[in-house]
Amino acid sequence: MFSEKFLLADRVLQVAPSPTLAVNAKAKALRAAGADILNFSVGEPDLPTPAHVCAAGKKAIDDGRTRYTPAAGIVELREAVCAKLRGEQGWEYTPDDVQISCGGKHGLYNIFQAVLNSGDEVLIPAPYWVSYPPMVQLAGGTPVIVPLKQENRFDIEPAALARHATTKTKAIILNSPSNPTGAVYSQAALAEVAKMAYEEGWLVVTDDMYEELFYGEGRVPHILHADSRLKEQTVLSNGVSKSFAMTGWRIGYSVGPREIIRAMNKIQSQSTSNPAAPSQYAALAALTGPQDFPRQLRDAFIPRRAYFVEALESIDGVSCVAPMGAFYVFPNFSSYYGKSYNDKVIDGSVALADYFLSEAQVASVPGAAFGADAFIRFSFATSMATIEQGMGRIKQALAALR
């Protein structure tokens, strides 16, 4: 019997498991039981990891590169990150300004653990990636949710940030292109946010994981291009998971002020130590080898994106902002709330997503998990045939509601 002496910590009790992983696990279990599940829940490119990257990982094993590395990651990989940022963005960093982590999620966790004290507030624009609020809570901070508007294409809104900011505001997190909306913040709005953050002294955390998957012209707008003075109070978070289809290799990186990176290295050295050595050498090959794969991913996603948005917009009562980045669509299904099926009322995104899974055998993620209950997220990192079949099932399922 579980003794009261070993009751769980309060910090754990306030955090829910990842809903994205939970839906994916349920979909896999149903599929294993024989159900014909079409899975649109997981944020994972469907193309395989590039061959030269896999070869580098295998070679690292064959060469005996299976020992501990520095907690911050091998210097060659940190140098490659600096070279990437210098060549693509014009930003100057040194390897001491870089931490390699066990995926981008781990890096973000380290950031909040390093900078937040109890009661510090973090501004989080919503819809948000599901893990941001729990990460802030686990570090003792307070997530402050700032709703963004669908009619504004989910662009960042400086006035809304100002309304939610207080004297306890310590940081703001920006995710552009966004998971779950695929929105890209405009350079004009970012310029206003940059001025506010600089004047107020906020730490800016930018989650740039989807920067390579941008469907507009040129480079993705970024807050550091809006105001270079922010460099000393900005931490960049990125990785190879999405751009090189390396989700399972678990390599991310954070770049920012040296004192923050040093603090993050202290935390990492006492938690995971270094990321897996062979994975680091594979990531090194990704960043220093041929750079055509991210473009191949983007080109593969463009027709899927177009079909998904057009199909959703053709359904009565459904609206969908065309994503400008990432590989998700985030349609608004709220006009179907209040309808029912077999005496079960669809009272929100959780109920509708469950209905899609049980009746249409389509796995998706309810918008409530992202702080936006009117919506449901679908990933289009899957084949066109699967998308076409899935949309057919969704249309039938919605038509059956009364």
HULINQUI-V703863 format. One line per field, one symbol per residue. phi: phi as a letter, one per 40 degrees, with the letter a starting at -180 (. if undefined). psi: psi as a letter, one per 20 degrees, with the letter a starting at -180 (. if undefined). burial: b if it has 16 or more other ideal C-beta (glycine too) atoms within 10 Angstrom, else e. A space follows every 50 residues. Layout:
phi = ???
psi = ???
burial = ???
This chain:
phi = .ccccbcccdccccbcccccccccccccccccchcccbbbcccadcccdd dccccccccdcccgcbcdbddchcccccccccccccccbgccbbdccbbc bcgcdcccdcdcccbcbdgcbbcbcbcbcdccdccccccgcbcbcbcbbc cbffccbdcccccccbcccbabbbbadcbbcgcbcccccccccccccccc gccbbbcbdbccbbcccgccdaccccacccdcbbbcbaibdccbfbdccf bbabbiddccccccccccccbbfccdddcccccccccbcdbccdccddcc cdccdccdcccccccdgbbaccccagbbbbccbcccchcaafgbccbicc cccccdcccbfbcabccdcbgaccbbcbcbcacccccccccccccccccc cb
psi = qoqhhkqqqhhhhipqqohghgggggghggghjiqmpoojhpmpqiqqpq hhgghhgghgghjjmjrqrqhirqhhhhhhgghghghhijpprrhijppp rmrhggggghghhhiprpipqppopqqrphigghggghjjropopoprph ijkkqqohhhghhiqaiiphrqppooqqoihjqppqhghhgghggggghi kqppopokhjhimpjaqbrpqqhihhoihihikppppaajgghjlkgihm orqqpaphhggghhhgghhjficqrpghhghghghghibpkighhggghh hghgggggggggiippipqppppiralqqmqojhiipirrpljppnjahg hghhghghhilppapqhhhjkniirqpppklrqhgggggghghgggghhi q.
burial = eeeeeeeeeeeeeeeeebbbeebbebbeebeeeeeebbbbbbbbbbeebb eebeebbeebeeeeeeeebebbbbeebbbbbbebbeeebebebebebbbb bbbbbbbbbbbbbbbbeeebbbbbbbbbbbbbbbbbbbbebbbbbbebeb eebbbbbbebbeebbeeebbbbbbbbbbbbbbbbbbeebbbbbbebbbee ebbbbbbbbbbbbbbeeeebbbbbbbbeebbebbbbbbbbbbbbbbbebb bbbbbbbeebbebbbebbeeeeebbbbbbbbbbbbbbeeeeebbeebbeb beebbeebbebbeebeebbbbbbbbbbbbbbbbbebbebeeeeeebebbb bbbbbbbebbbbbbbbbbbbbbbbbbbbbbbbeeebbeebbebbbebbee be
